[in-house]
Amino acid sequence: MQDQAQKIASTASAAYELMPHALAFDQANVQDETIKLILKSFHIDDPWGEMSRLSSRLGLTALPLDETYRMAAQRRHRAAHVANADTPQADLHQFTIDATGIAIGFDALLTRALERMRARDSRYLQGIQKVSSNSLTVRAVRPHGARWRETVEGRTTAVKIGTSLDSLLPAARSRCARGKNLLVVFESGSQVREWDCY
């Protein structure tokens, strides 16, 4: 226990050490296949497809995220090892959006899986019922002119409209928690400010 606690404590410094019980502990650069295997171990079939579908529903990406992840890894490798490599600024900007889609998808799917574990859902634990992006309801808060709108997937009208994000967000968080929704707060267009999984 002391040995493992030292490894956990080491993550506060630059020279950290991960315990072998951590997922992908032995990889400096996490491969797309590793991400897939991590999510599959939580009964999520077609992990990259599920993340891509969720990201598309959020309006972040249109292409399959596993492909954009592989292309970004290739660009990063080229930039690190080829002195005259040049990555277009537009590619870097797009990958920040793609990376946000990956992060939200990974987080939301794992959160839903952990919720099923905590509930001791026997069908989930036996691998009979899988976790998918369809089990997630997205609640979004976006700027709309000088106001902020809270919307829920499947509804044509706003749930709430507020004059400021600070006045709208606490109640939106509360509604998200009650509905076990995914809350995504946008700054503008496809620029995500934050997200929470309930």
VMD Tcl script that draws the C-alpha trace (Angstrom):
set ca {
  {0.00 0.00 0.00}
  {2.81 2.40 0.86}
  {4.53 1.68 -2.46}
  {1.32 2.40 -4.39}
  {0.63 5.55 -2.33}
  {4.11 6.86 -3.22}
  {3.33 6.37 -6.90}
  {0.05 8.26 -6.55}
  {1.83 11.07 -4.67}
  {4.52 11.25 -7.38}
  {1.96 12.56 -9.90}
  {2.27 15.98 -8.21}
  {5.77 16.33 -9.72}
  {7.14 16.28 -13.26}
  {8.98 12.99 -12.69}
  {5.90 10.93 -11.85}
  {5.44 7.18 -11.71}
  {2.20 5.34 -12.47}
  {1.10 2.13 -10.83}
  {0.60 -0.92 -13.06}
  {-3.09 -0.99 -12.04}
  {-3.70 2.25 -13.97}
  {-5.06 1.93 -17.49}
  {-2.41 2.69 -20.15}
  {0.23 3.14 -17.42}
  {3.01 1.84 -19.65}
  {2.53 4.14 -22.65}
  {4.08 7.56 -23.10}
  {1.80 8.17 -26.09}
  {-1.61 6.55 -25.74}
  {-2.59 4.83 -28.98}
  {-6.11 4.88 -30.43}
  {-6.33 1.11 -29.89}
  {-5.58 1.60 -26.17}
  {-8.45 4.07 -25.81}
  {-10.71 1.57 -27.54}
  {-9.63 -1.26 -25.18}
  {-10.11 0.90 -22.08}
  {-13.71 1.70 -23.04}
  {-14.43 -1.86 -24.16}
  {-13.41 -3.07 -20.69}
  {-16.35 -1.03 -19.37}
  {-18.85 -2.78 -21.71}
  {-18.86 -0.05 -24.34}
  {-19.02 -1.64 -27.79}
  {-17.61 0.39 -30.70}
  {-16.00 3.00 -28.40}
  {-14.73 5.30 -31.15}
  {-18.06 5.12 -32.94}
  {-19.92 6.04 -29.74}
  {-17.61 8.99 -29.06}
  {-17.92 10.12 -32.70}
  {-21.74 9.97 -32.57}
  {-21.85 11.97 -29.34}
  {-19.40 14.56 -30.69}
  {-21.49 14.88 -33.84}
  {-24.66 15.40 -31.77}
  {-22.85 18.23 -29.98}
  {-21.98 19.80 -33.33}
  {-18.25 19.49 -32.69}
  {-17.09 17.04 -35.35}
  {-18.32 15.27 -38.46}
  {-15.43 12.85 -39.11}
  {-14.78 9.64 -37.14}
  {-12.75 10.60 -34.09}
  {-10.42 7.59 -34.26}
  {-9.21 8.75 -37.66}
  {-8.65 12.34 -36.49}
  {-6.83 10.99 -33.40}
  {-4.49 8.89 -35.59}
  {-3.85 11.81 -37.96}
  {-3.07 14.12 -35.00}
  {-0.65 11.52 -33.60}
  {1.11 11.35 -36.98}
  {1.37 15.16 -37.15}
  {2.73 15.26 -33.60}
  {5.28 12.53 -34.39}
  {6.37 14.34 -37.56}
  {6.71 17.66 -35.70}
  {8.83 15.99 -33.00}
  {11.17 14.13 -35.35}
  {11.30 16.08 -38.64}
  {13.07 19.41 -38.34}
  {11.25 21.10 -41.23}
  {7.77 19.67 -40.49}
  {5.03 22.25 -40.84}
  {1.57 21.71 -39.37}
  {-1.03 24.14 -40.71}
  {-2.60 26.33 -38.04}
  {-6.08 25.28 -39.22}
  {-5.20 21.64 -38.44}
  {-4.13 22.59 -34.91}
  {-7.32 24.58 -34.37}
  {-9.51 21.73 -35.66}
  {-7.74 19.21 -33.45}
  {-8.52 21.25 -30.34}
  {-12.20 20.81 -31.25}
  {-11.69 17.11 -32.05}
  {-9.80 16.59 -28.79}
  {-12.66 18.21 -26.87}
  {-15.10 15.82 -28.57}
  {-12.89 12.87 -27.59}
  {-12.57 14.08 -23.99}
  {-16.31 14.67 -23.57}
  {-17.16 11.30 -25.13}
  {-14.62 9.40 -23.05}
  {-15.71 11.13 -19.84}
  {-19.46 10.81 -20.47}
  {-19.34 7.13 -21.47}
  {-17.16 6.17 -18.51}
  {-19.35 8.19 -16.14}
  {-22.42 6.29 -17.38}
  {-20.57 2.96 -16.96}
  {-19.52 3.87 -13.41}
  {-23.08 4.87 -12.60}
  {-24.22 1.39 -13.67}
  {-21.50 -0.17 -11.51}
  {-22.50 1.86 -8.46}
  {-26.13 0.85 -9.00}
  {-24.99 -2.80 -9.16}
  {-26.87 -3.17 -12.43}
  {-26.59 -6.95 -12.95}
  {-27.40 -6.81 -16.68}
  {-24.59 -4.29 -17.18}
  {-22.13 -6.13 -14.91}
  {-22.72 -9.39 -16.80}
  {-22.11 -7.60 -20.11}
  {-25.67 -8.18 -21.31}
  {-26.55 -4.48 -21.46}
  {-23.90 -2.20 -22.93}
  {-23.28 1.52 -22.47}
  {-23.85 3.64 -25.56}
  {-24.05 7.31 -26.47}
  {-27.81 6.78 -26.94}
  {-28.11 6.44 -23.16}
  {-26.92 10.04 -22.75}
  {-29.19 13.05 -22.92}
  {-27.36 16.26 -23.78}
  {-28.32 19.49 -22.05}
  {-26.49 22.48 -23.55}
  {-26.05 26.08 -22.48}
  {-25.11 28.44 -25.32}
  {-24.91 32.17 -25.92}
  {-27.75 33.45 -28.07}
  {-27.31 37.11 -28.89}
  {-27.02 38.97 -25.59}
  {-28.64 36.10 -23.67}
  {-27.90 32.50 -22.71}
  {-30.15 29.56 -23.63}
  {-30.42 26.19 -21.93}
  {-31.66 23.47 -24.29}
  {-32.25 19.74 -24.06}
  {-31.97 17.31 -26.93}
  {-35.33 16.47 -28.41}
  {-37.03 19.72 -27.41}
  {-37.62 22.50 -29.90}
  {-37.90 25.29 -27.33}
  {-35.40 26.45 -24.73}
  {-35.76 25.15 -21.19}
  {-34.60 28.48 -19.79}
  {-33.26 31.78 -21.12}
  {-31.12 34.02 -18.93}
  {-29.36 37.33 -19.20}
  {-26.08 35.93 -17.84}
  {-24.34 32.58 -17.65}
  {-23.86 32.98 -13.89}
  {-27.60 33.32 -13.35}
  {-28.52 30.40 -15.63}
  {-25.86 27.79 -14.84}
  {-26.67 26.79 -11.21}
  {-30.25 25.83 -12.08}
  {-29.08 24.07 -15.27}
  {-26.61 22.01 -13.19}
  {-29.39 21.08 -10.80}
  {-31.68 19.96 -13.64}
  {-28.80 17.99 -15.16}
  {-28.11 16.19 -11.90}
  {-31.80 15.25 -11.50}
  {-32.01 13.99 -15.08}
  {-28.51 12.40 -15.08}
  {-27.73 14.40 -18.20}
  {-24.52 15.46 -19.89}
  {-24.19 19.23 -19.52}
  {-22.08 21.07 -22.10}
  {-21.51 24.82 -21.82}
  {-20.46 26.53 -25.04}
  {-18.74 29.90 -25.31}
  {-19.56 30.35 -28.98}
  {-20.10 28.09 -31.97}
  {-18.17 24.89 -31.30}
  {-15.99 26.38 -28.55}
  {-16.71 24.40 -25.36}
  {-16.19 26.21 -22.09}
  {-16.84 23.25 -19.77}
  {-18.87 20.08 -19.35}
  {-20.19 17.92 -16.54}
  {-21.45 14.35 -16.55}
  {-24.11 13.37 -14.05}
}
mol new
graphics top color blue
foreach p $ca { graphics top sphere $p radius 0.5 }
foreach p [lrange $ca 0 end-1] q [lrange $ca 1 end] { graphics top cylinder $p $q radius 0.2 }
display resetview
